[in-house]
Amino acid sequence: MVQPAASHDQIRVAAINGSLREASYTRLALRIALEGARSVNAQTQLIDLRNYDLTFCDGRRPSVTPYPEGVQRLQHDVQRAQGIILGTPEYHGGMSGVLKNALDLMGFDEFEGKIVGLVSVSGGMLGGTNALNSLRVVGRALHAWVVPEQASIPQVSRMFDETGHITNERLHEMLLTVGRQVARFAFLHTSTEIQEFLRAWESAPDNPGARESALRA
């Protein structure tokens, strides 16, 4: 689904914090990623799942039995964004349960055709690569466009100082890059010029010459 066209300063990037810890390193990392999005003039929102009082996804039909207000508010906030950054700590080789539940409470209405960036943190030396791989699969299932750049922060408790600032310049730049790329690709994906090109490309007639050349190859 192609998103409505938007001007550059109307692009909204939302970051979903998949951690319920009060002193969440995931939250700190996402704030840096959102700085990157703001540096290219995007509007930003940090979606902290602690503030939404989410119920478990139980497979109900919302049209028959609506979910509680917190779920509907989460869905609305994500629907407003053209770019989404998913952040999670890696727990037992995967994403956090609260983030997976939040994703299960949403679907194509919130994600289809949108630009998604990925951030993970881990207490171990290998970082959150497995969690990122799982999120990339989820993004594909939701028909979202997941940017190639991603940020994985290993030994996260050593990477932030007591004031909440990241001390590793390389990781800091990786987080900024994720935010910038999500905002930039969201702008390109929603721009009028790009949409006009896609419509022209999709409506272009077949090129019989090219088909005959392929048959002779």
N, C-alpha and C positions, 0 to 999 in steps of 0.2 A: 504494500500500500504506500503510495507516494504521499509524503507529508505536505501540508499547505506551504506555499512559498513564504519566506520571511526575510526581512532585511537583517544585515549582520548584527545590529544592536538588539534585535528581537530574538535572537537565538537563545534558548534557555537550556542550560545543562544542569541536570539533577544528579547528585551523587548519593547512592543508597548505602548507608553504613550497616553492614551485616554483623555488628557486634553490639552486645548489650552491656558491656563493661562500662562503668562510669569513667574510668581512666583508659579509654579505648585508643590504642595505637592506630587502629584502622581509621578512626575518626580523624586523628591527626594527619594521617597520610592523605585522606580524601580532601581535607582542607587545602593541602598543597596542590593537589590535582585541580581543584576548583580555582586556585590562583592562576594556574595555567590557562584555564578557560576564560577567566576574566581578562587576562592579558591580551586576548584577541577579541575583546569587547562583548563577550557573551554574558548574559544574566545567569546567575547560579543559585542553586538551592541545595543545602545539605539535608537529606532526608534521614533523620535518626529514628530507627525503628523503635527505640524505647518510647517514643512519643505517640505511637499509633495504637497501642493496646490491641494488637492483632490476635484474632482467634486462629485456630488451626484450620487449614484447608480440609474440608470434609466432603468435597465432591458435590455439594448441593448445587441446584440451579438458582443462581441469583435472581432470575426473573420471577421465580416462584417464592423463594425464601431468601430475601436479601441478606447480605453479610452486614455485620455491625458497622457503625459510623466510622470507626477507625480504619477498617478495610477500604471503605468507599473513599475516604479522604486520601489514603495512600494511592489508590488507583487514579484519582483525580490529579494528584500532584505529579505522578509519573506521566500521565497522558499529556500534561501541559508542556513537557520537555521534548525538545527535538534531539537532544543528546543525553545519554545516561552513562554514569560511571558506577560500576558495581564494585564494592569493596568488601573484603571478607578476611577474617583470620583463617588460617588453615587448621582445622580440627580433624585429627585422625585421617589425614590424607585427602580431605575434601573441604568444601565450603561449610560455613556455619549452618546449623539447623534453622536459625531464625531467618537467614537470608533465603535459604531454599524454600521455607514456608511462605515468605513474602512473595517470591517469584511464582510459587504455585497458586497464590491468591490473585495473580494477574495473568495476562495472556497477550494475544495479538493486539488488542485495543491499546495496550500500553507500550508494546515493543516493536510491532511489525514495521519494517522499513526505517527504523531509527538507527542512529549511530551509538555504539556501545563501547566503552573503554573498561579495562579491568585492572584492579589493584588488589594485592593480597599482602598479608603480613604473616610472619611465622616466628616462633621462638627458636626454631632449629636453624642449622647452618644452610640447609638446602632451600630455604624460602618456601613460598606457597605455590610452587609450580603445579602441583596436582589440583589444587583448588582452582587455579586459573584455567587449566585444561577442562575441568568440569564446567566452569562458567562459559567457556567458549562453545561447548556443546549445547548448553542451554540457550545461549544467544542464537545459535543456528536453528534450533528447534522453534524459537519464537520469531523466526524470519527477520532477525535484526542483523545489522552490519557491524561486526566486531572489528575494531581497528587492529592492525598488526602490533602496534606498540602496546606494551603492558608493563606494569611495575610490580616486582616481587621483592619484599624487604625481609631478608633473613635476620635472625638474632635481633629482633625488633627492639627489645628492651635496651640494647646497647646503641641503637641508632638515633634515639631521641634523648635530648638532655632534660634536666629537671624543669625547664620552662616550656617543654613541648616542641622545641625546634629540632629538626633533623640535622645530624652532624655530618652525614656523608653527602658530599656534593654531587657525586654521581647518581645516587638514589634520589636526591632532591630534584635533579634535572630530569630523571626518568618520570617522576610523578608530574612535573610541570608539562612534560611532553605529552603524556596521556591526556591531560586536560585540554591542551592546545589542539591536539589532533581530533579529539571528539568534537570540539567547537568548530574547527575549520571544516571538517567533513560534513557536519550537520548543516553548516551554512551552504556548502556546495550542493548538498543533497536537496535542500529546500529552495534554492535560488530559482528565480523565474527562467533564467537562461538555460540552466541545466535541465529543467523540466521540459522546456520547449525542445531542446535537443533530443531528450528521451522520447518525447511524443513523435517527433519526426523520424527518429530511428525505428521506433516500433511500427510506424505506419508505412515505412518505405516498402515499395514493391520488391519482390524477389528479383535477383539478378540472374537471368538464365545463362548468361555467358560465364559467370562464375561457377554455376552448377555444372555446365558442360566441361569447364576446365578441370573441375574436381574429378569428374568421371574419367577424364583422359589421363589423369595423374597416376 
